[in-house]
Amino acid sequence: MYLAPLNYDRYFKKVFSETRIAKRFLEDFFDITIDELEILPTKHKITDNSTAVEFDFRCRIKDSYVIIDMQQWFKSDIVHRFYMYHSMNTVLQLEKMPDKSIKLSDEKKRDIKDYDKLIPVITLIWLADDAMNFKEDFVSYTMTSETLNDFIRNKNLWKKENILDIIAEREKCLEIIDNKTRKLDFLQKNKLIYAFQPNIVKNQKYSKYLAWFELADKTRNKLNEKEWFDKYLKDDIFVEIIKRINTESFDQSEWEYIDNQAEEGRKLGIEEGIEKGIYETVKNGIIAGFQNETIKIMTKLSDQQIDAIRIELKNNNNL
């Protein structure tokens, strides 16, 4: 093994702790130019009983707070967990939020937080294994008016022969979406982005970010060799990445960490694979028309669990 797996937490953090590297990745992924980037603390106590959250990487660009979190293996809770991280990255802005004074009378005033200073949050979830049933390189979610969803899902509207009716409904949606009263457009600037390493490597779309995910994918092979990375040596940033995860100077503790991570991944893969397999069994049983009693015998799940999957499948138009 010439390079340690970039997708392992220790090496991901070792690479992205270098501001130049983090800045360049964000520029390549979002296709922007960043004048200044401030790397922020990643560990935070968030409750009175000392429960803590730790981000893999957190920074501030001029007009956004950004976190990048690496997900190595299939996990069933990534939607809920990363939504929590995303929300926490908004709440943590209270750390530096200034106060403003409100005059109550000629002699009294009150200091409150100036929430106008809140800036958007972008959460990028880098998925090393999972593609979440997508074929795209990445998908982005943002908060927008339900009017848009209603417009897209209105089957009767799309059956209309008069295109002017559809255009009129679209204009209504745009009027709501473009309403910037009291900074309503702030909601749409917050994003949760899922980037799928397997898809990016497979799709081979011309993009600035392709090289990052290709390199990461190559390092996952425990038999990777020096020659595999020659094409990256023309870029100073990638030279620095290679330097930081080069195994030539690794001591025993580093190899033990890699072995432990591999074993942990194997065990998690088995456990999550079982969970995923049960889900697929329920899904196939429901589609085949099996009743709950039959599915319960097959999976040992409760009626409530099976019904929850029924609802999910219905919502996703799989029934």
C-alpha positions as CSV (number, residue, x, y, z in Angstrom):
1,M,0.0,0.0,0.0
2,Y,1.6,3.2,-1.2
3,L,-1.0,5.7,-0.1
4,A,-3.3,5.3,3.0
5,P,-7.1,5.4,2.3
6,L,-8.1,9.0,1.9
7,N,-11.7,8.0,2.9
8,Y,-10.5,6.9,6.4
9,D,-11.3,9.7,9.0
10,R,-7.7,10.1,10.2
11,Y,-6.3,10.7,6.7
12,F,-9.2,12.7,5.5
13,K,-8.7,15.1,8.4
14,K,-4.9,15.1,7.9
15,V,-5.4,16.2,4.3
16,F,-8.1,18.7,4.8
17,S,-6.4,20.4,7.8
18,E,-4.2,22.1,5.3
19,T,-6.1,25.2,4.3
20,R,-4.7,25.3,0.7
21,I,-6.0,21.8,0.1
22,A,-9.4,22.4,1.5
23,K,-9.7,25.7,-0.4
24,R,-8.8,24.1,-3.7
25,F,-11.2,21.2,-3.2
26,L,-14.1,23.5,-2.5
27,E,-13.2,25.6,-5.5
28,D,-13.1,22.6,-7.7
29,F,-16.3,21.0,-6.4
30,F,-18.4,24.2,-6.4
31,D,-16.6,25.7,-9.4
32,I,-16.0,29.0,-7.6
33,T,-13.1,31.2,-6.6
34,I,-12.5,31.6,-2.8
35,D,-10.6,34.7,-1.7
36,E,-10.4,33.7,1.9
37,L,-11.2,30.5,3.9
38,E,-11.3,30.2,7.7
39,I,-11.0,26.7,9.1
40,L,-13.2,26.4,12.2
41,P,-13.2,24.0,15.2
42,T,-14.8,20.7,14.5
43,K,-15.6,19.5,18.1
44,H,-18.5,21.0,20.0
45,K,-20.4,20.2,23.2
46,I,-24.1,20.6,22.3
47,T,-26.1,19.4,25.4
48,D,-25.9,19.7,29.1
49,N,-25.1,16.1,29.6
50,S,-21.8,16.5,27.6
51,T,-23.0,14.8,24.4
52,A,-20.8,16.2,21.6
53,V,-20.8,16.4,17.8
54,E,-17.7,16.3,15.7
55,F,-17.5,17.3,12.1
56,D,-14.8,16.0,9.8
57,F,-14.2,19.4,8.4
58,R,-15.8,22.8,9.0
59,C,-14.9,26.2,7.6
60,R,-16.2,29.6,6.7
61,I,-16.1,31.1,3.2
62,K,-17.1,34.7,2.9
63,D,-20.8,34.2,2.6
64,S,-21.3,30.6,3.8
65,Y,-20.5,28.1,6.6
66,V,-19.4,24.8,5.0
67,I,-19.0,21.4,6.5
68,I,-17.7,18.3,4.7
69,D,-18.3,14.9,6.2
70,M,-16.9,11.7,5.0
71,Q,-19.1,8.6,5.0
72,Q,-17.0,5.4,4.4
73,W,-19.6,2.7,4.5
74,F,-23.3,2.1,4.0
75,K,-25.3,3.5,6.9
76,S,-29.0,3.6,7.2
77,D,-29.2,6.9,9.2
78,I,-27.3,9.3,7.0
79,V,-30.3,11.4,6.0
80,H,-31.3,12.1,9.6
81,R,-27.7,12.3,11.0
82,F,-26.4,14.8,8.4
83,Y,-29.6,16.9,8.6
84,M,-28.7,17.2,12.3
85,Y,-25.1,18.2,11.5
86,H,-26.5,20.7,8.9
87,S,-28.8,22.2,11.5
88,M,-26.0,22.3,14.1
89,N,-23.8,24.2,11.8
90,T,-26.5,26.9,11.7
91,V,-26.9,26.9,15.4
92,L,-23.2,27.2,16.1
93,Q,-23.2,30.6,14.5
94,L,-24.5,31.8,17.8
95,E,-20.8,31.5,19.0
96,K,-19.9,34.7,17.1
97,M,-23.2,36.3,16.5
98,P,-23.2,40.0,17.6
99,D,-25.9,41.6,19.7
100,K,-28.0,44.6,18.7
101,S,-29.8,47.0,21.0
102,I,-33.6,47.6,20.8
103,K,-34.9,50.8,22.3
104,L,-37.9,50.0,24.6
105,S,-38.4,53.6,25.9
106,D,-36.5,56.8,26.5
107,E,-34.6,55.2,29.3
108,K,-34.6,51.5,28.6
109,K,-33.2,49.2,25.9
110,R,-32.6,45.5,25.5
111,D,-29.7,43.7,23.8
112,I,-30.7,40.7,21.6
113,K,-28.9,38.6,19.1
114,D,-28.7,40.1,15.6
115,Y,-30.1,37.2,13.6
116,D,-29.7,39.2,10.4
117,K,-26.1,38.3,10.6
118,L,-26.9,34.6,10.2
119,I,-25.3,33.3,6.9
120,P,-26.2,30.2,4.9
121,V,-24.9,26.7,5.6
122,I,-23.7,24.2,3.0
123,T,-23.2,20.6,4.1
124,L,-21.4,18.3,1.7
125,I,-21.6,14.6,2.5
126,W,-18.9,12.7,0.7
127,L,-20.2,9.1,0.3
128,A,-17.4,6.6,-0.4
129,D,-19.6,3.6,-0.9
130,D,-23.2,4.5,-1.1
131,A,-25.0,6.0,-4.1
132,M,-28.5,6.1,-2.5
133,N,-30.1,4.7,-5.6
134,F,-28.9,7.7,-7.7
135,K,-27.0,7.6,-10.9
136,E,-25.9,11.3,-10.8
137,D,-22.5,12.5,-9.5
138,F,-24.3,14.3,-6.7
139,V,-27.7,15.6,-5.6
140,S,-28.4,18.8,-3.8
141,Y,-31.4,19.6,-1.5
142,T,-32.5,23.0,-0.4
143,M,-35.5,24.5,1.4
144,T,-38.0,26.0,-1.0
145,S,-41.7,26.6,-1.2
146,E,-44.0,23.6,-1.4
147,T,-45.6,25.3,-4.3
148,L,-42.8,24.0,-6.5
149,N,-43.3,20.4,-5.4
150,D,-47.1,20.8,-6.0
151,F,-46.5,22.2,-9.5
152,I,-44.3,19.2,-10.5
153,R,-46.5,16.6,-9.0
154,N,-49.8,18.0,-10.4
155,K,-50.7,15.3,-12.9
156,N,-53.8,17.0,-14.1
157,L,-51.9,20.1,-14.9
158,W,-49.4,18.3,-17.1
159,K,-52.2,16.6,-19.0
160,K,-53.5,19.9,-20.2
161,E,-53.1,20.5,-23.9
162,N,-52.8,24.3,-23.6
163,I,-49.2,25.1,-22.8
164,L,-50.2,28.6,-21.6
165,D,-52.0,27.0,-18.6
166,I,-48.7,25.3,-17.6
167,I,-46.7,28.5,-18.1
168,A,-49.2,30.5,-16.0
169,E,-48.8,28.0,-13.1
170,R,-45.0,28.2,-13.5
171,E,-45.1,32.0,-13.2
172,K,-47.1,31.6,-10.0
173,C,-44.4,29.4,-8.6
174,L,-41.6,31.7,-9.7
175,E,-43.4,34.6,-8.0
176,I,-43.4,32.8,-4.7
177,I,-39.8,31.4,-5.1
178,D,-38.4,34.8,-6.0
179,N,-40.1,36.6,-3.1
180,K,-37.2,38.1,-1.2
181,T,-39.3,39.9,1.4
182,R,-37.5,40.0,4.7
183,K,-34.7,37.9,3.2
184,L,-36.9,34.8,2.4
185,D,-34.4,33.8,-0.2
186,F,-32.0,33.0,2.7
187,L,-33.8,29.6,3.0
188,Q,-32.9,28.5,-0.5
189,K,-29.2,29.4,0.0
190,N,-28.8,26.6,2.6
191,K,-27.9,23.3,0.9
192,L,-27.4,19.6,1.8
193,I,-25.4,18.0,-0.9
194,Y,-24.7,14.2,-1.3
195,A,-21.7,13.5,-3.4
196,F,-21.4,9.8,-4.6
197,Q,-17.8,8.7,-5.1
198,P,-18.8,5.4,-6.9
199,N,-20.9,7.4,-9.4
200,I,-18.3,10.1,-10.0
201,V,-15.6,7.5,-10.7
202,K,-18.0,5.5,-13.0
203,N,-19.5,8.4,-14.8
204,Q,-16.2,10.1,-15.7
205,K,-17.8,13.4,-16.4
206,Y,-15.4,16.2,-17.3
207,S,-15.3,18.2,-14.0
208,K,-12.8,19.8,-11.8
209,Y,-13.7,17.5,-8.9
210,L,-13.3,14.2,-10.7
211,A,-9.6,13.9,-9.9
212,W,-10.3,14.2,-6.1
213,F,-12.7,11.3,-6.1
214,E,-10.6,9.2,-8.4
215,L,-7.6,9.5,-6.2
216,A,-9.6,8.7,-3.1
217,D,-11.1,5.7,-4.8
218,K,-7.6,4.4,-5.8
219,T,-6.3,4.7,-2.3
220,R,-9.1,2.3,-1.1
221,N,-7.3,-0.5,-2.8
222,K,-4.9,-1.9,-0.2
223,L,-2.6,-3.0,-3.1
224,N,-2.3,0.5,-4.6
225,E,1.1,1.3,-6.0
226,K,3.2,4.4,-6.5
227,E,2.7,4.3,-10.3
228,W,-1.1,4.6,-10.0
229,F,-0.7,8.3,-8.9
230,D,1.9,9.5,-11.4
231,K,-0.7,11.6,-13.2
232,Y,-1.3,13.7,-10.1
233,L,2.3,14.8,-9.7
234,K,1.9,17.8,-12.1
235,D,-0.4,19.5,-9.6
236,D,1.2,20.9,-6.4
237,I,-1.9,20.4,-4.4
238,F,-2.1,16.7,-5.2
239,V,1.6,16.4,-4.5
240,E,0.9,17.7,-1.0
241,I,-2.0,15.3,-0.6
242,I,0.2,12.3,-1.6
243,K,2.9,13.5,0.8
244,R,0.4,13.6,3.7
245,I,-0.9,10.0,3.2
246,N,2.2,8.4,1.9
247,T,2.8,5.2,3.9
248,E,6.6,5.0,3.5
249,S,7.1,6.6,6.9
250,F,4.3,4.9,8.8
251,D,5.0,3.3,12.1
252,Q,3.2,0.3,13.6
253,S,0.4,2.4,15.1
254,E,-0.6,3.7,11.6
255,W,-0.8,0.1,10.2
256,E,-2.8,-1.0,13.2
257,Y,-5.2,1.9,12.6
258,I,-5.6,0.9,9.0
259,D,-6.2,-2.8,9.9
260,N,-8.7,-1.8,12.6
261,Q,-10.6,0.5,10.2
262,A,-10.7,-2.3,7.6
263,E,-12.1,-4.8,10.2
264,E,-14.6,-2.3,11.5
265,G,-15.7,-1.6,8.0
266,R,-16.1,-5.3,7.3
267,K,-18.2,-5.8,10.5
268,L,-20.3,-2.7,9.8
269,G,-20.7,-3.9,6.2
270,I,-22.1,-7.2,7.4
271,E,-24.4,-5.7,9.9
272,E,-25.7,-3.0,7.6
273,G,-25.8,-5.4,4.7
274,I,-28.2,-7.6,6.8
275,E,-30.3,-4.5,7.5
276,K,-30.3,-3.5,3.9
277,G,-31.1,-7.1,2.9
278,I,-34.1,-7.2,5.3
279,Y,-35.3,-3.9,3.8
280,E,-35.1,-5.4,0.3
281,T,-36.9,-8.5,1.4
282,V,-39.8,-6.4,2.8
283,K,-39.8,-4.2,-0.3
284,N,-40.0,-7.2,-2.6
285,G,-42.7,-8.9,-0.5
286,I,-44.9,-5.8,-0.5
287,I,-44.5,-5.4,-4.3
288,A,-45.3,-9.1,-4.7
289,G,-48.5,-8.5,-2.7
290,F,-47.6,-10.4,0.4
291,Q,-49.6,-9.7,3.6
292,N,-47.9,-8.5,6.8
293,E,-48.1,-11.9,8.4
294,T,-46.1,-13.5,5.7
295,I,-43.5,-10.7,5.7
296,K,-43.2,-10.9,9.5
297,I,-42.3,-14.6,9.3
298,M,-39.7,-13.8,6.7
299,T,-38.1,-10.8,8.5
300,K,-39.1,-10.9,12.2
301,L,-40.2,-7.2,11.8
302,S,-43.2,-5.7,13.5
303,D,-46.4,-4.5,11.7
304,Q,-45.4,-1.0,12.5
305,Q,-41.9,-1.4,10.8
306,I,-43.4,-3.1,7.8
307,D,-46.1,-0.4,7.5
308,A,-43.4,2.3,7.7
309,I,-41.7,0.7,4.7
310,R,-45.1,0.5,2.9
311,I,-45.5,4.3,3.4
312,E,-42.0,5.0,2.2
313,L,-42.4,3.0,-0.9
314,K,-45.7,4.7,-1.7
315,N,-44.2,8.1,-1.1
316,N,-41.4,7.2,-3.5
317,N,-43.9,6.0,-6.1
318,N,-42.6,2.4,-5.8
319,L,-46.2,1.1,-5.3
